[in-house]
């Protein structure tokens, strides 16, 4: 399956300790056809699993948020990314990763989309019928100050 999606993260360059750290996740479709993306394990569904690799000054910050178990996906679990368009998800990263300590934080999406389809009639995919897509999403760096 020849699909591609461009991925970007954005957020504050600097925040004070204890302030929220909102990250914007954007998927863009540079192709000429719509793509259908399962939103599970992405910020498009919120922060419901360990979807980021977060480090403070090179040391991993553990995930402390919810971990969902699910049955098969439904059609409404898919987001349509129209040709030439983008979709965004905003998440408050500091609700699931401890960003209260001053330091330089690196926030990286784990680069894995569970299922991407080019044909709307192919969604939802059954468990085990997923077409995983790895996306290159440059990490976000933010500095937490005292």
N, CA, C and O atoms as CSV, one atom per row, in Angstrom:
chain,resi,resn,atom,element,x,y,z
A,1,UNK,N,N,0.849,-1.177,0.000
A,1,UNK,CA,C,0.000,0.000,0.000
A,1,UNK,C,C,0.895,1.239,0.000
A,1,UNK,O,O,1.668,1.452,0.934
A,2,UNK,N,N,0.788,2.049,-1.041
A,2,UNK,CA,C,1.605,3.249,-1.140
A,2,UNK,C,C,0.878,4.399,-0.460
A,2,UNK,O,O,0.075,5.092,-1.085
A,3,UNK,N,N,1.160,4.598,0.814
A,3,UNK,CA,C,0.560,5.705,1.550
A,3,UNK,C,C,1.664,6.478,2.211
A,3,UNK,O,O,2.747,5.956,2.476
A,4,UNK,N,N,1.379,7.711,2.470
A,4,UNK,CA,C,2.328,8.526,3.205
A,4,UNK,C,C,1.542,9.571,3.976
A,4,UNK,O,O,0.506,10.049,3.515
A,5,UNK,N,N,2.026,9.909,5.116
A,5,UNK,CA,C,1.469,10.992,5.913
A,5,UNK,C,C,2.643,11.755,6.509
A,5,UNK,O,O,3.638,11.161,6.925
A,6,UNK,N,N,2.516,13.061,6.546
A,6,UNK,CA,C,3.517,13.883,7.203
A,6,UNK,C,C,3.044,14.143,8.622
A,6,UNK,O,O,1.856,14.355,8.863
A,7,UNK,N,N,3.976,14.126,9.553
A,7,UNK,CA,C,3.651,14.254,10.969
A,7,UNK,C,C,4.456,15.400,11.574
A,7,UNK,O,O,5.626,15.586,11.239
A,8,UNK,N,N,3.829,16.167,12.465
A,8,UNK,CA,C,4.519,17.253,13.159
A,8,UNK,C,C,3.972,17.391,14.572
A,8,UNK,O,O,2.786,17.177,14.820
A,9,UNK,N,N,4.850,17.750,15.484
A,9,UNK,CA,C,4.482,18.090,16.859
A,9,UNK,C,C,4.824,19.551,17.096
A,9,UNK,O,O,5.848,20.039,16.617
A,10,UNK,N,N,3.976,20.244,17.827
A,10,UNK,CA,C,4.305,21.609,18.228
A,10,UNK,C,C,3.829,21.818,19.654
A,10,UNK,O,O,2.953,21.106,20.147
A,11,UNK,N,N,4.418,22.798,20.300
A,11,UNK,CA,C,4.075,23.099,21.676
A,11,UNK,C,C,4.924,24.248,22.159
A,11,UNK,O,O,5.676,24.836,21.381
A,12,UNK,N,N,4.816,24.579,23.432
A,12,UNK,CA,C,5.557,25.720,23.957
A,12,UNK,C,C,7.066,25.439,24.014
A,12,UNK,O,O,7.484,24.330,24.345
A,13,UNK,N,N,7.857,26.431,23.696
A,13,UNK,CA,C,9.317,26.301,23.787
A,13,UNK,C,C,9.772,26.339,25.251
A,13,UNK,O,O,10.757,25.703,25.625
A,14,UNK,N,N,9.030,27.101,26.072
A,14,UNK,CA,C,9.370,27.253,27.483
A,14,UNK,C,C,8.089,27.339,28.299
A,14,UNK,O,O,7.124,27.983,27.888
A,15,UNK,N,N,8.086,26.690,29.455
A,15,UNK,CA,C,6.977,26.815,30.405
A,15,UNK,C,C,7.547,26.859,31.813
A,15,UNK,O,O,8.657,26.388,32.061
A,16,UNK,N,N,6.788,27.423,32.719
A,16,UNK,CA,C,7.184,27.420,34.125
A,16,UNK,C,C,6.762,26.093,34.745
A,16,UNK,O,O,5.746,25.510,34.367
A,17,UNK,N,N,7.560,25.627,35.701
A,17,UNK,CA,C,7.260,24.367,36.392
A,17,UNK,C,C,5.833,24.410,36.939
A,17,UNK,O,O,5.422,25.392,37.557
A,18,UNK,N,N,5.092,23.337,36.703
A,18,UNK,CA,C,3.721,23.238,37.182
A,18,UNK,C,C,2.678,23.727,36.200
A,18,UNK,O,O,1.488,23.474,36.388
A,19,UNK,N,N,3.106,24.433,35.135
A,19,UNK,CA,C,2.149,24.890,34.129
A,19,UNK,C,C,1.837,23.754,33.159
A,19,UNK,O,O,2.649,22.844,32.991
A,20,UNK,N,N,0.671,23.799,32.522
A,20,UNK,CA,C,0.327,22.763,31.543
A,20,UNK,C,C,1.260,22.792,30.339
A,20,UNK,O,O,1.777,23.844,29.962
A,21,UNK,N,N,1.464,21.629,29.749
A,21,UNK,CA,C,2.264,21.515,28.530
A,21,UNK,C,C,1.370,20.863,27.474
A,21,UNK,O,O,1.229,19.641,27.430
A,22,UNK,N,N,0.774,21.698,26.629
A,22,UNK,CA,C,-0.103,21.199,25.580
A,22,UNK,C,C,0.708,20.955,24.312
A,22,UNK,O,O,1.450,21.822,23.851
A,23,UNK,N,N,0.549,19.764,23.764
A,23,UNK,CA,C,1.239,19.384,22.531
A,23,UNK,C,C,0.192,19.223,21.431
A,23,UNK,O,O,-0.856,18.611,21.637
A,24,UNK,N,N,0.492,19.778,20.270
A,24,UNK,CA,C,-0.372,19.648,19.099
A,24,UNK,C,C,0.287,18.649,18.147
A,24,UNK,O,O,1.443,18.809,17.755
A,25,UNK,N,N,-0.467,17.631,17.791
A,25,UNK,CA,C,-0.030,16.578,16.875
A,25,UNK,C,C,-0.771,16.810,15.561
A,25,UNK,O,O,-1.999,16.893,15.548
A,26,UNK,N,N,-0.034,16.914,14.460
A,26,UNK,CA,C,-0.665,17.165,13.164
A,26,UNK,C,C,-0.248,16.098,12.159
A,26,UNK,O,O,0.938,15.822,11.979
A,27,UNK,N,N,-1.242,15.505,11.513
A,27,UNK,CA,C,-1.003,14.594,10.394
A,27,UNK,C,C,-1.488,15.293,9.131
A,27,UNK,O,O,-2.608,15.803,9.090
A,28,UNK,N,N,-0.644,15.315,8.099
A,28,UNK,CA,C,-0.992,15.946,6.826
A,28,UNK,C,C,-0.893,14.905,5.725
A,28,UNK,O,O,-0.001,14.057,5.723
A,29,UNK,N,N,-1.826,14.987,4.791
A,29,UNK,CA,C,-1.897,14.042,3.680
A,29,UNK,C,C,-1.434,14.729,2.392
A,29,UNK,O,O,-2.190,15.505,1.807
A,30,UNK,N,N,-0.213,14.457,1.945
A,30,UNK,CA,C,0.270,15.085,0.712
A,30,UNK,C,C,-0.158,14.344,-0.553
A,30,UNK,O,O,0.195,14.754,-1.659
A,31,UNK,N,N,-0.917,13.252,-0.398
A,31,UNK,CA,C,-1.304,12.455,-1.555
A,31,UNK,C,C,-2.553,13.034,-2.226
A,31,UNK,O,O,-3.131,14.011,-1.751
A,32,UNK,N,N,-2.952,12.421,-3.325
A,32,UNK,CA,C,-4.127,12.886,-4.069
A,32,UNK,C,C,-5.398,12.114,-3.696
A,32,UNK,O,O,-6.451,12.322,-4.299
A,33,UNK,N,N,-5.299,11.227,-2.705
A,33,UNK,CA,C,-6.463,10.435,-2.282
A,33,UNK,C,C,-6.654,10.555,-0.775
A,33,UNK,O,O,-5.687,10.769,-0.043
A,34,UNK,N,N,-7.891,10.419,-0.306
A,34,UNK,CA,C,-8.099,10.450,1.148
A,34,UNK,C,C,-7.478,9.233,1.814
A,34,UNK,O,O,-7.398,8.155,1.225
A,35,UNK,N,N,-7.041,9.425,3.047
A,35,UNK,CA,C,-6.504,8.340,3.855
A,35,UNK,C,C,-7.344,8.244,5.122
A,35,UNK,O,O,-7.806,9.253,5.655
A,36,UNK,N,N,-7.532,7.017,5.593
A,36,UNK,CA,C,-8.368,6.744,6.756
A,36,UNK,C,C,-7.463,6.181,7.849
A,36,UNK,O,O,-6.893,5.100,7.703
A,37,UNK,N,N,-7.341,6.928,8.940
A,37,UNK,CA,C,-6.369,6.626,9.997
A,37,UNK,C,C,-7.098,6.225,11.267
A,37,UNK,O,O,-7.940,6.969,11.769
A,38,UNK,N,N,-6.771,5.044,11.786
A,38,UNK,CA,C,-7.279,4.633,13.089
A,38,UNK,C,C,-6.650,5.556,14.132
A,38,UNK,O,O,-5.427,5.659,14.217
A,39,UNK,N,N,-7.488,6.225,14.924
A,39,UNK,CA,C,-6.944,7.218,15.861
A,39,UNK,C,C,-6.374,6.621,17.142
A,39,UNK,O,O,-5.794,7.348,17.948
A,40,UNK,N,N,-6.524,5.318,17.348
A,40,UNK,CA,C,-5.996,4.691,18.548
A,40,UNK,C,C,-4.490,4.907,18.662
A,40,UNK,O,O,-3.768,4.879,17.666
A,41,UNK,N,N,-4.035,5.120,19.881
A,41,UNK,CA,C,-2.611,5.303,20.191
A,41,UNK,C,C,-2.023,6.508,19.474
A,41,UNK,O,O,-0.840,6.522,19.133
A,42,UNK,N,N,-2.858,7.522,19.246
A,42,UNK,CA,C,-2.384,8.799,18.716
A,42,UNK,C,C,-3.054,9.920,19.515
A,42,UNK,O,O,-4.064,9.686,20.179
A,43,UNK,N,N,-2.509,11.114,19.459
A,43,UNK,CA,C,-3.180,12.240,20.112
A,43,UNK,C,C,-4.522,12.602,19.477
A,43,UNK,O,O,-5.253,13.426,20.026
A,44,UNK,N,N,-4.857,12.009,18.340
A,44,UNK,CA,C,-6.157,12.271,17.720
A,44,UNK,C,C,-7.299,11.745,18.584
A,44,UNK,O,O,-8.426,12.228,18.474
A,45,UNK,N,N,-7.025,10.761,19.444
A,45,UNK,CA,C,-8.048,10.245,20.356
A,45,UNK,C,C,-7.859,10.768,21.775
A,45,UNK,O,O,-8.679,10.476,22.645
A,46,UNK,N,N,-6.826,11.516,22.024
A,46,UNK,CA,C,-6.500,11.986,23.362
A,46,UNK,C,C,-5.286,11.240,23.887
A,46,UNK,O,O,-4.594,10.555,23.134
A,47,UNK,N,N,-5.035,11.372,25.153
A,47,UNK,CA,C,-3.869,10.738,25.781
A,47,UNK,C,C,-4.360,9.555,26.601
A,47,UNK,O,O,-4.571,9.662,27.809
A,48,UNK,N,N,-4.539,8.411,25.916
A,48,UNK,CA,C,-5.130,7.237,26.548
A,48,UNK,C,C,-4.183,6.048,26.611
A,48,UNK,O,O,-4.582,4.967,27.042
A,49,UNK,N,N,-2.948,6.227,26.192
A,49,UNK,CA,C,-1.918,5.196,26.245
A,49,UNK,C,C,-0.552,5.877,26.198
A,49,UNK,O,O,-0.462,7.087,25.988
A,50,UNK,N,N,0.478,5.118,26.389
A,50,UNK,CA,C,1.852,5.622,26.381
A,50,UNK,C,C,2.302,5.826,24.930
A,50,UNK,O,O,2.972,4.969,24.352
A,51,UNK,N,N,1.927,6.972,24.350
A,51,UNK,CA,C,2.173,7.230,22.932
A,51,UNK,C,C,3.387,8.110,22.678
A,51,UNK,O,O,3.796,8.295,21.532
A,52,UNK,N,N,3.964,8.654,23.747
A,52,UNK,CA,C,5.134,9.510,23.605
A,52,UNK,C,C,6.330,8.910,24.332
A,52,UNK,O,O,6.178,8.194,25.321
A,53,UNK,N,N,7.491,9.207,23.836
A,53,UNK,CA,C,8.726,8.959,24.568
A,53,UNK,C,C,9.142,10.318,25.114
A,53,UNK,O,O,9.455,11.230,24.349
A,54,UNK,N,N,9.146,10.451,26.437
A,54,UNK,CA,C,9.452,11.724,27.076
A,54,UNK,C,C,10.722,11.554,27.901
A,54,UNK,O,O,10.849,10.615,28.687
A,55,UNK,N,N,11.658,12.480,27.709
A,55,UNK,CA,C,12.875,12.470,28.516
A,55,UNK,C,C,13.110,13.868,29.093
A,55,UNK,O,O,12.729,14.875,28.496
A,56,UNK,N,N,13.745,13.903,30.265
A,56,UNK,CA,C,14.177,15.154,30.883
A,56,UNK,C,C,15.686,15.081,31.011
A,56,UNK,O,O,16.213,14.233,31.731
A,57,UNK,N,N,16.370,15.953,30.327
A,57,UNK,CA,C,17.837,15.987,30.344
A,57,UNK,C,C,18.407,14.595,30.066
A,57,UNK,O,O,19.394,14.189,30.679
A,58,UNK,N,N,17.781,13.872,29.140
A,58,UNK,CA,C,18.261,12.561,28.718
A,58,UNK,C,C,17.745,11.380,29.529
A,58,UNK,O,O,18.011,10.234,29.169
A,59,UNK,N,N,17.015,11.628,30.614
A,59,UNK,CA,C,16.489,10.551,31.453
A,59,UNK,C,C,15.005,10.352,31.149
A,59,UNK,O,O,14.240,11.315,31.093
A,60,UNK,N,N,14.609,9.098,30.952
A,60,UNK,CA,C,13.217,8.815,30.607
A,60,UNK,C,C,12.262,9.230,31.717
A,60,UNK,O,O,12.524,9.007,32.899
A,61,UNK,N,N,11.156,9.835,31.317
A,61,UNK,CA,C,10.078,10.195,32.229
A,61,UNK,C,C,8.981,9.150,32.020
A,61,UNK,O,O,8.444,9.048,30.917
A,62,UNK,N,N,8.631,8.369,33.056
A,62,UNK,CA,C,7.638,7.301,32.869
A,62,UNK,C,C,6.230,7.841,32.631
A,62,UNK,O,O,5.865,8.928,33.080
A,63,UNK,N,N,5.467,7.044,31.916
A,63,UNK,CA,C,4.060,7.328,31.652
A,63,UNK,C,C,3.247,6.911,32.864
A,63,UNK,O,O,3.448,5.818,33.393
A,64,UNK,N,N,2.325,7.766,33.316
A,64,UNK,CA,C,1.498,7.456,34.484
A,64,UNK,C,C,0.005,7.589,34.196
A,64,UNK,O,O,-0.810,7.609,35.118
A,65,UNK,N,N,-0.351,7.680,32.912
A,65,UNK,CA,C,-1.745,7.866,32.534
A,65,UNK,C,C,-2.472,6.554,32.327
A,65,UNK,O,O,-1.949,5.488,32.651
A,66,UNK,N,N,-3.687,6.630,31.785
A,66,UNK,CA,C,-4.500,5.427,31.569
A,66,UNK,C,C,-3.919,4.524,30.480
A,66,UNK,O,O,-3.185,4.978,29.602
A,67,UNK,N,N,-4.263,3.245,30.557
A,67,UNK,CA,C,-3.900,2.259,29.530
A,67,UNK,C,C,-5.185,1.538,29.171
A,67,UNK,O,O,-5.746,0.814,29.994
A,68,UNK,N,N,-5.654,1.731,27.948
A,68,UNK,CA,C,-6.924,1.136,27.532
A,68,UNK,C,C,-6.740,-0.218,26.871
A,68,UNK,O,O,-5.773,-0.442,26.143
A,69,UNK,N,N,-7.671,-1.113,27.132
A,69,UNK,CA,C,-7.783,-2.369,26.386
A,69,UNK,C,C,-9.066,-2.236,25.587
A,69,UNK,O,O,-10.038,-1.643,26.055
A,70,UNK,N,N,-9.068,-2.787,24.382
A,70,UNK,CA,C,-10.210,-2.569,23.509
A,70,UNK,C,C,-10.593,-3.813,22.737
A,70,UNK,O,O,-9.823,-4.766,22.619
A,71,UNK,N,N,-11.795,-3.775,22.221
A,71,UNK,CA,C,-12.244,-4.774,21.267
A,71,UNK,C,C,-11.896,-4.292,19.871
A,71,UNK,O,O,-11.064,-3.399,19.714
A,72,UNK,N,N,-12.514,-4.863,18.868
A,72,UNK,CA,C,-12.242,-4.436,17.498
A,72,UNK,C,C,-12.656,-2.973,17.282
A,72,UNK,O,O,-13.603,-2.502,17.913
A,73,UNK,N,N,-11.958,-2.256,16.400
A,73,UNK,CA,C,-12.315,-0.856,16.148
A,73,UNK,C,C,-13.639,-0.746,15.397
A,73,UNK,O,O,-14.069,-1.674,14.713
A,74,UNK,N,N,-14.259,0.400,15.544
A,74,UNK,CA,C,-15.484,0.741,14.820
A,74,UNK,C,C,-15.128,1.801,13.766
A,74,UNK,O,O,-14.062,2.414,13.833
A,75,UNK,N,N,-16.004,2.006,12.818
A,75,UNK,CA,C,-15.750,2.986,11.753
A,75,UNK,C,C,-15.490,4.381,12.326
A,75,UNK,O,O,-14.690,5.132,11.768
A,76,UNK,N,N,-16.155,4.738,13.431
A,76,UNK,CA,C,-15.951,6.077,13.992
A,76,UNK,C,C,-14.626,6.230,14.739
A,76,UNK,O,O,-14.324,7.315,15.235
A,77,UNK,N,N,-13.841,5.172,14.826
A,77,UNK,CA,C,-12.489,5.270,15.386
A,77,UNK,C,C,-11.482,5.725,14.333
A,77,UNK,O,O,-10.303,5.908,14.639
A,78,UNK,N,N,-11.935,5.907,13.109
A,78,UNK,CA,C,-11.063,6.329,12.008
A,78,UNK,C,C,-11.289,7.800,11.694
A,78,UNK,O,O,-12.415,8.296,11.713
A,79,UNK,N,N,-10.194,8.479,11.406
A,79,UNK,CA,C,-10.222,9.882,11.023
A,79,UNK,C,C,-9.884,9.950,9.540
A,79,UNK,O,O,-8.917,9.337,9.088
A,80,UNK,N,N,-10.679,10.695,8.789
A,80,UNK,CA,C,-10.400,10.891,7.368
A,80,UNK,C,C,-9.464,12.071,7.210
A,80,UNK,O,O,-9.729,13.159,7.722
A,81,UNK,N,N,-8.353,11.851,6.489
A,81,UNK,CA,C,-7.426,12.931,6.166
A,81,UNK,C,C,-7.542,13.145,4.660
A,81,UNK,O,O,-7.025,12.365,3.861
A,82,UNK,N,N,-8.228,14.214,4.299
A,82,UNK,CA,C,-8.487,14.503,2.888
A,82,UNK,C,C,-7.188,14.824,2.154
A,82,UNK,O,O,-6.202,15.202,2.788
A,83,UNK,N,N,-7.170,14.679,0.833
A,83,UNK,CA,C,-5.975,15.018,0.048
A,83,UNK,C,C,-5.574,16.478,0.285
A,83,UNK,O,O,-6.404,17.382,0.188
A,84,UNK,N,N,-4.324,16.689,0.589
A,84,UNK,CA,C,-3.810,18.035,0.816
A,84,UNK,C,C,-4.229,18.657,2.133
A,84,UNK,O,O,-3.906,19.817,2.388
A,85,UNK,N,N,-4.938,17.924,2.977
A,85,UNK,CA,C,-5.447,18.473,4.239
A,85,UNK,C,C,-4.682,17.909,5.427
A,85,UNK,O,O,-3.840,17.022,5.288
A,86,UNK,N,N,-5.001,18.450,6.600
A,86,UNK,CA,C,-4.389,18.015,7.854
A,86,UNK,C,C,-5.462,17.796,8.903
A,86,UNK,O,O,-6.553,18.361,8.826
A,87,UNK,N,N,-5.136,16.972,9.879
A,87,UNK,CA,C,-5.964,16.803,11.073
A,87,UNK,C,C,-5.061,17.014,12.277
A,87,UNK,O,O,-3.861,16.747,12.220
A,88,UNK,N,N,-5.645,17.495,13.364
A,88,UNK,CA,C,-4.866,17.770,14.573
A,88,UNK,C,C,-5.505,17.148,15.797
A,88,UNK,O,O,-6.724,16.999,15.886
A,89,UNK,N,N,-4.646,16.791,16.734
A,89,UNK,CA,C,-5.070,16.379,18.064
A,89,UNK,C,C,-4.247,17.148,19.075
A,89,UNK,O,O,-3.034,17.285,18.917
A,90,UNK,N,N,-4.891,17.650,20.109
A,90,UNK,CA,C,-4.205,18.394,21.172
A,90,UNK,C,C,-4.294,17.582,22.459
A,90,UNK,O,O,-5.366,17.106,22.834
A,91,UNK,N,N,-3.164,17.431,23.124
A,91,UNK,CA,C,-3.150,16.693,24.389
A,91,UNK,C,C,-2.332,17.455,25.417
A,91,UNK,O,O,-1.355,18.129,25.093
A,92,UNK,N,N,-2.759,17.330,26.660
A,92,UNK,CA,C,-2.053,17.914,27.793
A,92,UNK,C,C,-1.077,16.858,28.306
A,92,UNK,O,O,-1.444,16.021,29.131
A,93,UNK,N,N,0.161,16.896,27.821
A,93,UNK,CA,C,1.155,15.857,28.112
A,93,UNK,C,C,1.467,15.782,29.602
A,93,UNK,O,O,1.750,14.703,30.122
A,94,UNK,N,N,1.418,16.909,30.286
A,94,UNK,CA,C,1.779,16.923,31.711
A,94,UNK,C,C,0.748,16.212,32.588
A,94,UNK,O,O,0.990,16.036,33.782
A,95,UNK,N,N,-0.398,15.796,32.032
A,95,UNK,CA,C,-1.360,15.014,32.804
A,95,UNK,C,C,-0.945,13.550,32.918
A,95,UNK,O,O,-1.416,12.845,33.810
A,96,UNK,N,N,-0.065,13.083,32.022
A,96,UNK,CA,C,0.324,11.669,32.022
A,96,UNK,C,C,1.830,11.447,32.142
A,96,UNK,O,O,2.278,10.311,32.298
A,97,UNK,N,N,2.599,12.506,32.070
A,97,UNK,CA,C,4.056,12.446,32.244
A,97,UNK,C,C,4.420,13.575,33.206
A,97,UNK,O,O,3.915,14.690,33.075
A,98,UNK,N,N,5.281,13.291,34.158
A,98,UNK,CA,C,5.642,14.280,35.181
A,98,UNK,C,C,6.625,15.300,34.596
A,98,UNK,O,O,7.807,15.008,34.418
A,99,UNK,N,N,6.120,16.492,34.303
A,99,UNK,CA,C,6.952,17.565,33.743
A,99,UNK,C,C,7.113,18.705,34.748
A,99,UNK,O,O,7.309,19.856,34.357
A,100,UNK,N,N,7.032,18.386,36.043
A,100,UNK,CA,C,7.118,19.433,37.059
A,100,UNK,C,C,8.538,19.854,37.395
A,100,UNK,O,O,8.748,20.940,37.935
A,101,UNK,N,N,9.508,19.019,37.087
A,101,UNK,CA,C,10.899,19.340,37.420
A,101,UNK,C,C,11.505,20.234,36.340
A,101,UNK,O,O,11.293,19.985,35.153
A,102,UNK,N,N,12.253,21.269,36.725
A,102,UNK,CA,C,12.928,22.083,35.719
A,102,UNK,C,C,13.905,21.231,34.904
A,102,UNK,O,O,14.516,20.298,35.427
A,103,UNK,N,N,14.039,21.556,33.652
A,103,UNK,CA,C,14.970,20.853,32.777
A,103,UNK,C,C,14.548,20.963,31.322
A,103,UNK,O,O,13.551,21.605,30.992
A,104,UNK,N,N,15.328,20.322,30.458
A,104,UNK,CA,C,15.040,20.293,29.015
A,104,UNK,C,C,14.333,18.968,28.709
A,104,UNK,O,O,14.885,17.888,28.918
A,105,UNK,N,N,13.124,19.078,28.221
A,105,UNK,CA,C,12.306,17.912,27.914
A,105,UNK,C,C,12.262,17.679,26.401
A,105,UNK,O,O,12.170,18.612,25.604
A,106,UNK,N,N,12.332,16.426,26.051
A,106,UNK,CA,C,12.179,16.006,24.654
A,106,UNK,C,C,10.945,15.124,24.610
A,106,UNK,O,O,10.859,14.122,25.320
A,107,UNK,N,N,9.985,15.507,23.765
A,107,UNK,CA,C,8.721,14.777,23.636
A,107,UNK,C,C,8.645,14.258,22.208
A,107,UNK,O,O,8.620,15.042,21.259
A,108,UNK,N,N,8.609,12.931,22.054
A,108,UNK,CA,C,8.609,12.324,20.726
A,108,UNK,C,C,7.437,11.364,20.594
A,108,UNK,O,O,7.212,10.521,21.463
A,109,UNK,N,N,6.689,11.497,19.497
A,109,UNK,CA,C,5.634,10.528,19.182
A,109,UNK,C,C,6.317,9.218,18.818
A,109,UNK,O,O,7.374,9.226,18.187
A,110,UNK,N,N,5.736,8.113,19.201
A,110,UNK,CA,C,6.371,6.808,18.974
A,110,UNK,C,C,6.326,6.360,17.509
A,110,UNK,O,O,6.743,5.246,17.191
A,111,UNK,N,N,5.817,7.230,16.605
A,111,UNK,CA,C,5.930,7.074,15.147
A,111,UNK,C,C,5.108,5.953,14.545
A,111,UNK,O,O,5.339,5.599,13.389
A,112,UNK,N,N,4.167,5.379,15.263
A,112,UNK,CA,C,3.432,4.225,14.746
A,112,UNK,C,C,1.943,4.527,14.675
A,112,UNK,O,O,1.304,4.842,15.680
A,113,UNK,N,N,1.403,4.423,13.459
A,113,UNK,CA,C,-0.036,4.482,13.276
A,113,UNK,C,C,-0.505,3.047,13.113
A,113,UNK,O,O,0.012,2.328,12.259
A,114,UNK,N,N,-1.473,2.614,13.911
A,114,UNK,CA,C,-1.884,1.202,13.939
A,114,UNK,C,C,-2.511,0.731,12.632
A,114,UNK,O,O,-2.280,-0.398,12.199
A,115,UNK,N,N,-3.311,1.605,11.997
A,115,UNK,CA,C,-3.996,1.186,10.781
A,115,UNK,C,C,-4.265,2.401,9.910
A,115,UNK,O,O,-4.827,3.397,10.365
A,116,UNK,N,N,-3.854,2.305,8.649
A,116,UNK,CA,C,-4.111,3.353,7.666
A,116,UNK,C,C,-4.649,2.667,6.416
A,116,UNK,O,O,-4.049,1.719,5.909
A,117,UNK,N,N,-5.786,3.156,5.924
A,117,UNK,CA,C,-6.416,2.566,4.748
A,117,UNK,C,C,-6.600,3.626,3.670
A,117,UNK,O,O,-6.741,4.813,3.963
A,118,UNK,N,N,-6.595,3.175,2.418
A,118,UNK,CA,C,-6.844,4.063,1.287
A,118,UNK,C,C,-8.260,3.916,0.759
A,118,UNK,O,O,-8.682,4.672,-0.116
A,119,UNK,N,N,-8.994,2.951,1.287
A,119,UNK,CA,C,-10.348,2.652,0.819
A,119,UNK,C,C,-11.296,2.685,2.017
A,119,UNK,O,O,-11.154,1.898,2.952
A,120,UNK,N,N,-12.253,3.594,1.979
A,120,UNK,CA,C,-13.184,3.736,3.108
A,120,UNK,C,C,-13.940,2.442,3.390
A,120,UNK,O,O,-14.301,2.180,4.537
A,121,UNK,N,N,-14.184,1.637,2.370
A,121,UNK,CA,C,-14.907,0.386,2.590
A,121,UNK,C,C,-14.055,-0.645,3.337
A,121,UNK,O,O,-14.572,-1.675,3.770
A,122,UNK,N,N,-12.751,-0.374,3.492
A,122,UNK,CA,C,-11.854,-1.292,4.196
A,122,UNK,C,C,-11.801,-1.018,5.699
A,122,UNK,O,O,-11.102,-1.719,6.431
A,123,UNK,N,N,-12.542,0.006,6.165
A,123,UNK,CA,C,-12.549,0.301,7.595
A,123,UNK,C,C,-13.935,0.036,8.159
A,123,UNK,O,O,-14.930,0.317,7.492
A,124,UNK,N,N,-14.025,-0.489,9.350
A,124,UNK,CA,C,-12.876,-0.789,10.210
A,124,UNK,C,C,-12.218,-2.108,9.835
A,124,UNK,O,O,-12.869,-3.047,9.377
A,125,UNK,N,N,-10.913,-2.146,10.041
A,125,UNK,CA,C,-10.178,-3.398,9.861
A,125,UNK,C,C,-10.447,-4.280,11.064
A,125,UNK,O,O,-10.614,-3.783,12.178
A,126,UNK,N,N,-10.490,-5.568,10.849
A,126,UNK,CA,C,-10.625,-6.488,11.976
A,126,UNK,C,C,-9.308,-6.587,12.717
A,126,UNK,O,O,-8.252,-6.288,12.160
A,127,UNK,N,N,-9.367,-7.003,13.964
A,127,UNK,CA,C,-8.127,-7.188,14.730
A,127,UNK,C,C,-7.231,-8.138,13.939
A,127,UNK,O,O,-7.673,-9.195,13.489
A,128,UNK,N,N,-5.979,-7.751,13.778
A,128,UNK,CA,C,-5.044,-8.556,13.021
A,128,UNK,C,C,-5.016,-8.194,11.545
A,128,UNK,O,O,-4.122,-8.639,10.825
A,129,UNK,N,N,-5.974,-7.396,11.074
A,129,UNK,CA,C,-6.006,-6.988,9.675
A,129,UNK,C,C,-5.502,-5.572,9.466
A,129,UNK,O,O,-5.753,-4.965,8.425
A,130,UNK,N,N,-4.795,-5.049,10.450
A,130,UNK,CA,C,-4.320,-3.670,10.381
A,130,UNK,C,C,-3.199,-3.501,9.363
A,130,UNK,O,O,-2.418,-4.419,9.111
A,131,UNK,N,N,-3.140,-2.303,8.785
A,131,UNK,CA,C,-2.048,-1.898,7.899
A,131,UNK,C,C,-1.287,-0.779,8.617
A,131,UNK,O,O,-1.585,0.405,8.462
A,132,UNK,N,N,-0.304,-1.194,9.399
A,132,UNK,CA,C,0.478,-0.249,10.197
A,132,UNK,C,C,1.284,0.672,9.284
A,132,UNK,O,O,1.734,0.271,8.210
A,133,UNK,N,N,1.453,1.905,9.732
A,133,UNK,CA,C,2.272,2.865,9.001
A,133,UNK,C,C,3.171,3.576,9.995
A,133,UNK,O,O,2.695,4.130,10.986
A,134,UNK,N,N,4.459,3.562,9.732
A,134,UNK,CA,C,5.397,4.327,10.540
A,134,UNK,C,C,5.506,5.719,9.934
A,134,UNK,O,O,5.668,5.867,8.722
A,135,UNK,N,N,5.416,6.732,10.778
A,135,UNK,CA,C,5.540,8.109,10.323
A,135,UNK,C,C,6.739,8.747,11.018
A,135,UNK,O,O,7.034,8.447,12.175
A,136,UNK,N,N,7.408,9.611,10.310
A,136,UNK,CA,C,8.531,10.342,10.892
A,136,UNK,C,C,7.994,11.645,11.461
A,136,UNK,O,O,7.544,12.521,10.722
A,137,UNK,N,N,8.046,11.759,12.754
A,137,UNK,CA,C,7.502,12.916,13.453
A,137,UNK,C,C,8.625,13.518,14.296
A,137,UNK,O,O,8.949,12.983,15.356
A,138,UNK,N,N,9.222,14.616,13.847
A,138,UNK,CA,C,10.324,15.201,14.622
A,138,UNK,C,C,9.888,15.516,16.048
A,138,UNK,O,O,8.773,15.990,16.265
A,139,UNK,N,N,10.765,15.254,17.028
A,139,UNK,CA,C,10.409,15.494,18.429
A,139,UNK,C,C,10.282,16.979,18.734
A,139,UNK,O,O,10.798,17.837,18.018
A,140,UNK,N,N,9.581,17.240,19.813
A,140,UNK,CA,C,9.404,18.590,20.328
A,140,UNK,C,C,10.314,18.745,21.543
A,140,UNK,O,O,10.405,17.848,22.381
A,141,UNK,N,N,10.978,19.882,21.629
A,141,UNK,CA,C,11.764,20.172,22.832
A,141,UNK,C,C,11.161,21.373,23.535
A,141,UNK,O,O,10.814,22.376,22.913
A,142,UNK,N,N,11.047,21.243,24.847
A,142,UNK,CA,C,10.544,22.341,25.662
A,142,UNK,C,C,11.381,22.421,26.938
A,142,UNK,O,O,11.848,21.406,27.456
A,143,UNK,N,N,11.556,23.613,27.418
A,143,UNK,CA,C,12.330,23.832,28.643
A,143,UNK,C,C,11.358,24.227,29.751
A,143,UNK,O,O,10.563,25.156,29.605
A,144,UNK,N,N,11.442,23.497,30.864
A,144,UNK,CA,C,10.640,23.839,32.041
A,144,UNK,C,C,11.556,24.613,32.996
A,144,UNK,O,O,12.609,24.130,33.412
A,145,UNK,N,N,11.119,25.820,33.324
A,145,UNK,CA,C,11.933,26.695,34.189
A,145,UNK,C,C,11.343,26.713,35.592
A,145,UNK,O,O,10.160,26.429,35.781
A,146,UNK,N,N,12.181,27.052,36.583
A,146,UNK,CA,C,11.672,27.114,37.974
A,146,UNK,C,C,10.618,28.204,38.154
A,146,UNK,O,O,10.097,28.383,39.254
